[in-house]
Amino acid sequence: MKLTLIAGGSCSGAGNGDCDSGDCPSVFATDRGTIAVQGHDVDHETPEGESMVEIPQELLREAARVLGW
């Protein structure tokens, strides 16, 4: 699957609690017409093969704007 970054991405890791590893939560468009998100793990049980991540609201707004929604 090909991922195209549409919001978020690498950051400085300035220690503000959001991006301590140098990679910020991100939103990607896939070549299958879907959206993929990278974020912080959320402690919530999901079906096998699925996971749940947490991303800032501003990131989702930015992704929607880029997609023209």
C-alpha positions in Angstrom: 0.0 0.0 0.0 1.3 3.5 -0.9 0.9 6.2 1.7 0.9 9.9 1.0 1.3 12.2 4.0 -1.5 14.8 4.1 -1.2 16.1 7.6 1.3 16.0 10.4 4.7 14.4 9.9 8.2 14.7 11.3 8.8 17.3 14.0 11.6 18.5 16.1 10.8 16.4 19.2 11.1 19.6 21.3 9.9 17.7 24.4 6.4 19.3 24.5 4.8 15.9 25.2 3.4 15.5 21.7 6.4 14.2 19.6 9.2 13.0 21.9 10.4 10.5 19.3 10.7 13.0 16.5 7.6 11.6 14.7 4.4 13.4 15.2 0.9 11.9 14.8 0.1 11.9 11.1 -2.7 11.4 8.6 -2.0 9.6 5.2 -4.1 9.1 2.1 -3.6 5.6 0.7 -3.6 4.4 -2.9 -6.8 2.4 -2.1 -8.9 5.5 -1.4 -8.7 5.2 2.4 -7.2 7.2 5.2 -4.4 5.8 7.5 -3.5 7.5 10.8 -0.4 7.3 12.9 -0.8 8.3 16.5 -0.4 7.4 20.2 -1.7 4.0 21.3 -5.0 4.1 23.1 -5.8 1.4 25.7 -9.0 0.0 24.1 -9.6 -3.5 23.0 -10.2 -3.9 19.3 -10.8 -6.8 16.9 -7.8 -8.8 15.7 -6.0 -6.9 12.9 -7.3 -3.5 14.1 -5.9 -0.9 16.4 -6.9 2.5 17.7 -4.7 5.5 17.9 -5.1 9.0 19.2 -4.4 12.1 17.1 -4.9 15.8 17.8 -8.2 17.3 16.5 -6.2 20.0 14.6 -4.5 17.3 12.6 -7.8 15.8 11.4 -9.0 19.3 10.4 -5.8 19.8 8.4 -6.2 16.5 6.6 -9.9 17.3 5.7 -8.8 20.7 4.4 -6.1 19.1 2.2 -8.6 16.6 0.8 -11.1 19.4 0.1 -13.8 18.3 2.5 
